């Protein structure tokens, strides 16, 4: 494709060299550059692409897109290379990726789901119902990306970078997907990873304190305004009427038509007579002209909200009551209220809860149906919002019968420092707890403690099969660890 076509829609750029040259690939990693590539240098948190210009040229880049504000002193670029200077090379990458891959998001219906909690489960539910209708559906999200039933592998982040995203869309378009359902993270919106994507439908699940750190959002306003962007990019949206931010989102999104769902407040799709058990939730809701009883195979009040969002979206595209009922009664999402099968038939649950609100939700849900103790194993991630750590401790202390504070993904922080922050909160309560830094040992201790009628909740890791320690991802699958620990205890 010609360079000038790849740059179509990019405003206020200056160029030196030919723009009608042929480009065989667009790259933001100099290692992937080959003869005939366009290299776009983007400054990130850990690396600055401008430091790799020399390597990109050596590997065969015939054109460069650079940020006009970058420090280019000492970088000698051959006269044969076309150079484009832009006000924001990150945005230029998104625009170039859309153009290079033929704006693939226009070739199917895109449903974007944003919110602090519930994105993964809601997208899985929507995908499953649409597939029950016979549609071909792609999924992009926290756990894995899918083209229909084909898994593309584990995800490294909730929403891919713009180049990877458009390439994935391109592959989905080739396989003739009817729909793509995707989680849209606040960071992907803040840093315009989804710039140029054509969203048909937006979904807002909820808004809680999270992701406030040097590498995420400066404050709650920044976090909220980032999420708000999605609703300037779609024509229709569905929002949780029980969330305190929904009215503000609707008022600020003048060009978007909203419908609402909820349990407590007046809305378009209202759940009534909610019943929560140890294996499911069920509730009454009006679909079409009839009141229907819906059963969802994931326990907890949050499952009502997630399923209501899925119902509203899918009925928009013709889902029947039968499609909805059959799907939701058997839905399963990895790492979300997941009871792990084991030889001892012990109730051990894995959940991704990593905010005070999500931890409270899962602990309250299991407490309502557990005959004896709720034993909670949890920690907090390093290099992330430290303000939520005492709140997580306080939450566990108030709800769990016993807590074991341990390591989550410490990243570059000392686990002991993170745990001290958590202890500040749990000490405010009368909750019983202990500290075991090694997460495997913490899991072992929790299982050893179990008595008749107890349940163990391993919170924070969910679907993840690794721990981030330092800058390494080390294999850590809690399902395997549970099996290993039970075998050790048996011996």
C-alpha positions as CSV (number, residue, x, y, z in Angstrom):
1,X,0.0,0.0,0.0
2,X,1.2,3.5,-0.8
3,X,2.5,5.5,2.2
4,X,0.1,8.5,1.4
5,X,-2.9,6.1,1.7
6,X,-1.6,4.8,5.0
7,X,-1.4,8.3,6.3
8,X,-4.9,9.2,5.1
9,X,-6.8,11.1,7.9
10,X,-3.6,12.0,9.8
11,X,-3.7,15.8,10.4
12,X,-1.0,18.4,10.7
13,X,2.0,16.3,9.7
14,X,5.1,17.4,7.9
15,X,7.1,15.1,5.6
16,X,10.4,14.9,3.9
17,X,10.8,12.4,1.0
18,X,8.4,10.5,-1.2
19,X,4.9,9.6,-0.1
20,X,4.0,7.4,-3.0
21,X,6.4,4.6,-2.1
22,X,5.0,1.2,-1.5
23,X,4.9,-0.1,2.1
24,X,4.7,-3.8,2.9
25,X,4.1,-3.6,6.6
26,X,3.5,-1.1,9.4
27,X,5.6,-1.8,12.6
28,X,6.1,-0.2,16.0
29,X,8.8,-2.7,17.1
30,X,12.1,-2.2,15.3
31,X,12.8,-6.0,15.6
32,X,9.8,-6.7,13.3
33,X,10.9,-4.3,10.6
34,X,11.9,-5.8,7.3
35,X,12.8,-4.4,3.8
36,X,9.9,-2.1,2.8
37,X,8.4,-1.5,6.2
38,X,7.1,1.7,7.7
39,X,8.4,2.2,11.3
40,X,6.3,4.3,13.7
41,X,8.2,5.4,16.8
42,X,6.1,5.7,19.9
43,X,7.2,6.7,23.4
44,X,5.9,4.3,26.0
45,X,6.3,3.9,29.8
46,X,9.3,1.6,29.6
47,X,10.7,2.2,26.1
48,X,10.9,5.1,23.6
49,X,10.6,3.9,20.0
50,X,12.7,6.8,18.9
51,X,15.8,5.2,20.5
52,X,15.4,2.3,18.0
53,X,15.3,4.4,14.7
54,X,18.8,3.2,13.8
55,X,17.9,-0.4,14.2
56,X,14.7,0.1,12.2
57,X,16.6,1.6,9.3
58,X,19.2,-1.1,9.4
59,X,16.4,-3.8,9.2
60,X,15.0,-2.2,6.1
61,X,12.5,0.6,7.0
62,X,11.9,2.8,4.0
63,X,9.8,5.4,5.9
64,X,9.6,6.6,9.5
65,X,6.8,8.3,11.4
66,X,8.2,10.3,14.4
67,X,6.8,12.5,17.1
68,X,7.7,16.1,16.5
69,X,8.4,16.5,20.2
70,X,10.9,13.7,20.4
71,X,14.6,14.3,21.0
72,X,16.2,13.4,17.7
73,X,19.6,14.9,18.5
74,X,22.4,12.6,17.4
75,X,20.1,10.4,15.3
76,X,21.3,10.5,11.7
77,X,18.6,9.4,9.2
78,X,19.7,8.6,5.6
79,X,18.3,10.9,2.9
80,X,16.8,7.9,1.1
81,X,14.4,7.4,4.0
82,X,11.0,9.2,4.0
83,X,10.4,11.0,7.3
84,X,7.0,12.1,8.6
85,X,6.8,14.3,11.7
86,X,3.5,14.3,13.6
87,X,2.1,15.9,16.7
88,X,1.3,12.5,18.2
89,X,2.9,9.4,16.8
90,X,0.8,7.1,19.1
91,X,-2.4,8.4,17.3
92,X,-0.6,8.2,14.0
93,X,0.1,4.5,14.7
94,X,-3.7,3.8,15.3
95,X,-4.7,5.7,12.1
96,X,-2.0,4.0,10.0
97,X,-3.0,0.6,11.3
98,X,-6.6,1.1,10.4
99,X,-5.7,2.3,6.9
100,X,-3.1,-0.5,6.3
101,X,-5.5,-3.2,7.3
102,X,-8.4,-1.7,5.3
103,X,-10.5,-0.4,8.2
104,X,-11.6,-3.9,9.1
105,X,-13.9,-2.9,12.0
106,X,-16.4,-1.6,9.3
107,X,-16.8,-5.2,8.1
108,X,-18.7,-6.5,11.1
109,X,-20.7,-5.2,14.1
110,X,-18.4,-4.1,17.0
111,X,-19.7,-4.2,20.5
112,X,-17.5,-2.5,23.1
113,X,-17.8,-3.1,26.8
114,X,-16.2,-0.8,29.4
115,X,-16.4,-0.5,33.2
116,X,-14.4,-1.3,36.2
117,X,-15.9,-4.7,36.8
118,X,-17.8,-7.2,34.7
119,X,-16.3,-6.6,31.3
120,X,-15.0,-10.1,30.8
121,X,-18.1,-11.9,31.9
122,X,-20.4,-9.6,30.0
123,X,-18.5,-10.1,26.7
124,X,-18.5,-13.9,27.2
125,X,-22.2,-13.8,27.8
126,X,-22.9,-11.7,24.7
127,X,-20.6,-13.9,22.5
128,X,-22.3,-17.1,23.8
129,X,-25.9,-15.8,23.1
130,X,-25.0,-14.5,19.6
131,X,-23.4,-17.9,18.8
132,X,-26.5,-19.7,20.1
133,X,-28.3,-17.6,17.4
134,X,-26.0,-19.0,14.8
135,X,-23.8,-15.9,14.4
136,X,-20.0,-16.0,13.9
137,X,-18.5,-14.0,16.7
138,X,-15.0,-12.8,17.6
139,X,-13.9,-11.8,21.1
140,X,-11.1,-9.6,22.3
141,X,-10.5,-9.3,26.0
142,X,-8.6,-9.9,29.3
143,X,-8.5,-13.7,29.2
144,X,-8.0,-14.6,25.5
145,X,-8.9,-13.5,22.0
146,X,-11.1,-15.7,19.8
147,X,-12.1,-15.9,16.2
148,X,-15.3,-18.0,16.6
149,X,-14.2,-21.1,18.5
150,X,-10.5,-20.7,17.7
151,X,-8.5,-19.3,20.5
152,X,-5.7,-17.0,19.5
153,X,-3.8,-17.5,22.8
154,X,-3.7,-15.7,26.1
155,X,-4.0,-12.0,26.2
156,X,-1.2,-9.8,27.4
157,X,-3.6,-7.0,28.3
158,X,-7.3,-6.2,28.2
159,X,-7.3,-4.3,24.9
160,X,-4.4,-4.8,22.5
161,X,-2.2,-2.1,21.1
162,X,-3.7,-0.4,18.1
163,X,-1.5,-2.2,15.6
164,X,-2.2,-5.6,17.0
165,X,-5.9,-4.7,17.4
166,X,-6.4,-3.8,13.7
167,X,-4.4,-6.8,12.6
168,X,-6.7,-9.0,14.7
169,X,-9.7,-7.3,13.2
170,X,-8.3,-8.0,9.8
171,X,-8.0,-11.7,10.6
172,X,-11.6,-11.7,11.9
173,X,-12.9,-10.0,8.8
174,X,-11.1,-12.7,6.6
175,X,-13.0,-15.3,8.6
176,X,-16.2,-13.4,8.0
177,X,-17.2,-12.7,11.6
178,X,-20.7,-11.2,12.0
179,X,-19.9,-9.6,15.3
180,X,-16.8,-8.8,17.4
181,X,-17.3,-8.3,21.2
182,X,-14.5,-6.6,22.9
183,X,-13.5,-5.3,26.3
184,X,-12.4,-1.7,26.1
185,X,-10.1,-0.7,28.9
186,X,-9.8,2.8,30.2
187,X,-6.1,2.9,29.2
188,X,-6.9,1.9,25.6
189,X,-9.3,4.8,25.4
190,X,-6.9,7.2,27.2
191,X,-4.0,6.4,24.8
192,X,-6.2,6.0,21.7
193,X,-5.5,2.4,21.0
194,X,-9.0,2.1,19.7
195,X,-8.8,5.3,17.6
196,X,-10.3,4.6,14.2
197,X,-12.4,1.6,15.4
198,X,-16.0,1.7,14.4
199,X,-18.1,0.8,17.4
200,X,-21.8,0.0,16.8
201,X,-22.7,-0.6,20.4
202,X,-21.2,0.5,23.7
203,X,-21.9,-1.0,27.2
204,X,-21.2,0.6,30.5
205,X,-21.1,-1.9,33.5
206,X,-20.0,0.2,36.5
207,X,-17.4,2.6,37.9
208,X,-15.3,2.1,41.0
209,X,-11.9,3.3,42.3
210,X,-9.2,1.4,40.5
211,X,-6.2,1.9,38.1
212,X,-4.9,5.1,39.8
213,X,-1.1,4.9,39.5
214,X,1.9,6.5,37.6
215,X,1.4,4.0,34.8
216,X,-2.4,4.2,34.6
217,X,-4.5,7.2,35.5
218,X,-3.6,10.3,37.5
219,X,-6.9,10.5,39.3
220,X,-10.5,9.4,39.3
221,X,-11.5,12.2,36.9
222,X,-8.9,11.0,34.4
223,X,-10.1,7.4,34.8
224,X,-13.8,8.4,34.3
225,X,-13.1,10.7,31.3
226,X,-11.2,8.0,29.6
227,X,-14.1,5.6,29.9
228,X,-16.5,8.3,28.7
229,X,-14.7,8.4,25.4
230,X,-16.3,5.1,24.2
231,X,-19.7,6.7,24.1
232,X,-18.5,9.4,21.7
233,X,-17.5,6.6,19.4
234,X,-20.8,4.7,19.2
235,X,-24.4,5.4,18.2
236,X,-26.2,3.2,20.8
237,X,-25.3,2.2,24.3
238,X,-26.5,0.2,27.3
239,X,-25.7,1.4,30.8
240,X,-26.2,0.2,34.4
241,X,-28.9,2.3,35.9
242,X,-27.8,1.5,39.4
243,X,-24.3,3.0,39.0
244,X,-23.9,6.5,40.2
245,X,-21.9,7.6,37.1
246,X,-24.5,6.5,34.5
247,X,-26.6,9.7,34.5
248,X,-23.4,11.7,34.0
249,X,-22.4,9.5,31.1
250,X,-25.8,9.9,29.4
251,X,-25.8,13.6,29.9
252,X,-22.3,14.0,28.5
253,X,-22.8,11.7,25.5
254,X,-25.3,13.7,23.4
255,X,-24.9,11.8,20.2
256,X,-25.4,8.4,21.7
257,X,-28.8,6.8,22.3
258,X,-28.9,5.0,25.7
259,X,-31.0,2.2,27.2
260,X,-30.6,1.1,30.8
261,X,-30.7,-2.0,32.9
262,X,-30.7,-2.6,36.6
263,X,-32.2,-4.0,39.8
264,X,-32.9,-1.0,42.2
265,X,-33.7,1.9,39.9
266,X,-36.2,2.6,37.2
267,X,-34.8,1.4,33.9
268,X,-35.6,-0.2,30.5
269,X,-34.7,-3.7,31.6
270,X,-35.5,-4.3,35.3
271,X,-34.7,-7.5,37.2
272,X,-37.2,-8.5,40.0
273,X,-37.4,-11.3,42.5
274,X,-33.7,-11.9,42.5
275,X,-32.6,-15.2,44.2
276,X,-28.9,-16.1,44.8
277,X,-27.8,-19.6,45.6
278,X,-24.4,-21.3,45.8
279,X,-24.4,-22.3,42.2
280,X,-26.5,-19.7,40.3
281,X,-28.7,-16.6,40.4
282,X,-32.2,-16.4,39.0
283,X,-34.5,-13.5,38.5
284,X,-37.7,-12.3,36.7
285,X,-37.4,-9.9,33.8
286,X,-39.7,-8.6,31.1
287,X,-38.5,-9.6,27.6
288,X,-40.8,-8.5,24.9
289,X,-44.4,-8.7,26.3
290,X,-43.8,-11.5,28.8
291,X,-42.2,-11.8,32.2
292,X,-39.5,-14.5,32.0
293,X,-37.5,-16.3,34.7
294,X,-33.8,-16.2,33.9
295,X,-31.2,-18.5,35.5
296,X,-27.5,-17.6,35.3
297,X,-24.9,-20.3,36.0
298,X,-22.6,-17.9,37.9
299,X,-23.6,-17.0,41.5
300,X,-23.6,-13.4,42.8
301,X,-25.6,-10.2,42.4
302,X,-23.0,-9.0,39.8
303,X,-24.1,-11.8,37.6
304,X,-27.6,-10.2,37.4
305,X,-26.1,-7.0,36.0
306,X,-23.8,-8.7,33.6
307,X,-26.5,-10.9,32.2
308,X,-29.0,-8.0,31.9
309,X,-26.4,-6.1,29.8
310,X,-26.0,-9.2,27.6
311,X,-29.8,-9.6,27.2
312,X,-30.3,-6.0,26.2
313,X,-27.5,-6.1,23.6
314,X,-28.5,-9.5,22.1
315,X,-32.3,-8.7,21.9
316,X,-31.3,-5.7,19.8
317,X,-30.0,-8.2,17.2
318,X,-33.0,-10.6,17.5
319,X,-32.1,-13.0,20.3
320,X,-35.2,-15.0,21.5
321,X,-36.0,-16.0,25.1
322,X,-34.9,-19.5,24.2
323,X,-31.5,-18.3,23.0
324,X,-31.0,-16.3,26.2
325,X,-32.2,-18.9,28.7
326,X,-30.3,-21.9,27.2
327,X,-27.1,-19.9,27.1
328,X,-27.1,-18.2,30.5
329,X,-28.1,-21.4,32.4
330,X,-24.9,-23.1,31.2
331,X,-22.5,-20.1,30.9
332,X,-19.0,-20.5,32.4
333,X,-16.2,-17.9,32.4
334,X,-12.6,-18.9,33.4
335,X,-11.5,-17.4,36.7
336,X,-14.9,-15.8,37.5
337,X,-16.5,-17.5,40.5
338,X,-14.9,-20.6,39.3
339,X,-15.2,-23.6,41.6
340,X,-12.2,-25.8,40.9
341,X,-12.9,-29.5,40.5
342,X,-10.7,-31.6,42.7
343,X,-10.5,-35.2,44.0
344,X,-11.5,-34.2,47.5
345,X,-14.6,-32.3,46.3
346,X,-13.6,-29.4,48.5
347,X,-15.3,-26.0,47.7
348,X,-12.3,-24.0,46.5
349,X,-13.1,-21.0,44.3
350,X,-10.9,-18.9,42.1
351,X,-12.0,-15.4,41.3
352,X,-10.4,-12.4,39.6
353,X,-11.5,-10.0,42.3
354,X,-8.8,-7.4,42.7
355,X,-10.6,-4.2,43.8
356,X,-12.4,-3.6,47.1
357,X,-15.8,-3.7,45.4
358,X,-15.2,-6.9,43.5
359,X,-13.7,-8.6,46.6
360,X,-16.7,-7.5,48.6
361,X,-19.1,-8.9,45.9
362,X,-17.5,-12.3,45.7
363,X,-17.1,-12.7,49.5
364,X,-20.7,-11.5,50.2
365,X,-22.0,-13.9,47.5
366,X,-20.3,-17.0,48.9
367,X,-21.1,-16.0,52.5
368,X,-24.8,-16.1,51.8
369,X,-24.7,-19.8,51.0
370,X,-21.7,-21.1,53.0
371,X,-22.6,-23.0,56.1
372,X,-19.4,-22.4,58.0
373,X,-16.3,-20.2,57.4
374,X,-15.2,-18.2,54.3
375,X,-11.4,-18.4,54.1
376,X,-10.0,-15.7,51.8
377,X,-6.5,-15.7,50.2
378,X,-5.6,-12.4,48.5
379,X,-3.0,-9.8,47.8
380,X,-2.6,-6.7,45.7
381,X,-0.6,-6.0,42.6
382,X,2.6,-4.0,42.6
383,X,3.2,-0.8,40.5
384,X,-0.5,-0.2,40.6
385,X,-3.0,1.8,42.6
386,X,-1.6,1.6,46.2
387,X,-4.6,3.5,47.6
388,X,-6.9,0.5,47.3
389,X,-4.6,-1.8,49.3
390,X,-5.9,-0.8,52.8
391,X,-9.4,-0.9,51.4
392,X,-8.9,-4.4,50.2
393,X,-7.7,-5.4,53.7
394,X,-10.6,-3.7,55.4
395,X,-13.1,-5.4,53.0
396,X,-11.6,-8.9,53.7
397,X,-11.5,-8.2,57.4
398,X,-15.2,-7.3,57.6
399,X,-16.6,-10.1,55.5
400,X,-14.3,-13.1,55.5
401,X,-14.1,-15.4,58.5
402,X,-10.3,-15.7,58.1
403,X,-7.9,-14.0,55.7
404,X,-4.5,-15.0,54.5
405,X,-2.7,-12.0,53.0
406,X,-0.2,-13.0,50.4
407,X,1.5,-12.0,47.1
408,X,-0.4,-11.2,44.0
409,X,1.7,-9.8,41.1
410,X,4.3,-7.8,43.0
411,X,6.0,-6.7,39.8
412,X,8.9,-4.4,40.8
413,X,7.7,-3.7,44.4
414,X,8.7,-5.7,47.5
415,X,5.8,-8.0,48.4
416,X,6.3,-7.2,52.1
417,X,5.7,-3.5,51.4
418,X,2.4,-4.2,49.6
419,X,1.3,-6.5,52.4
420,X,2.0,-3.8,55.0
421,X,-0.3,-1.5,53.1
422,X,-3.1,-4.1,53.1
423,X,-2.6,-4.7,56.9
424,X,-3.3,-1.1,57.6
425,X,-6.9,-1.7,56.5
426,X,-7.5,-5.2,58.0
427,X,-6.2,-3.9,61.4
428,X,-9.2,-1.5,61.5
429,X,-11.5,-4.5,61.7
430,X,-11.9,-7.4,64.0
431,X,-11.1,-9.8,61.2
432,X,-8.8,-12.7,61.9
433,X,-5.8,-13.0,59.5
434,X,-2.3,-14.1,59.0
435,X,0.4,-13.2,56.5
436,X,2.1,-15.8,54.3
437,X,4.2,-14.0,51.6
438,X,4.6,-17.1,49.3
439,X,1.3,-17.5,47.5
440,X,1.6,-21.2,47.0
441,X,2.2,-21.7,50.7
442,X,-0.7,-19.4,51.5
443,X,-3.0,-21.6,49.3
444,X,-1.6,-24.7,51.1
445,X,-2.3,-23.2,54.5
446,X,-5.9,-22.3,53.5
447,X,-6.7,-25.8,52.3
448,X,-5.1,-27.3,55.4
449,X,-7.4,-25.0,57.5
450,X,-10.6,-26.2,55.8
451,X,-13.2,-27.9,57.9
452,X,-16.7,-29.2,57.2
453,X,-18.8,-26.5,55.6
454,X,-15.9,-24.1,54.9
455,X,-15.1,-22.5,51.5
456,X,-11.7,-21.1,50.3
457,X,-11.8,-18.1,48.0
458,X,-8.5,-17.5,46.1
459,X,-9.0,-13.9,45.0
460,X,-7.0,-11.7,42.5
461,X,-5.5,-14.1,40.0
462,X,-8.6,-15.6,38.3
463,X,-7.8,-16.7,34.8
464,X,-4.1,-15.7,35.1
465,X,-1.6,-18.6,34.9
466,X,1.4,-16.6,35.9
467,X,2.8,-14.3,38.6
468,X,4.6,-11.1,37.6
469,X,7.7,-10.9,39.9
470,X,10.2,-8.2,39.0
471,X,9.8,-7.9,35.2
472,X,9.3,-11.7,34.7
473,X,6.1,-13.6,34.3
474,X,6.6,-16.9,36.1
475,X,4.2,-19.9,35.6
476,X,1.6,-19.9,38.4
477,X,-1.7,-21.7,37.7
478,X,-3.8,-21.9,40.8
479,X,-5.7,-24.9,39.4
480,X,-2.5,-26.9,39.1
481,X,-1.3,-25.7,42.5
482,X,-4.6,-26.8,44.2
483,X,-4.1,-30.3,42.7
484,X,-0.5,-30.4,43.8
485,X,-1.2,-29.3,47.3
486,X,-4.0,-31.8,47.8
487,X,-1.7,-34.6,46.7
488,X,1.0,-33.3,49.1
489,X,-1.5,-33.2,52.0
490,X,-2.7,-36.7,51.1
491,X,0.8,-38.1,51.5
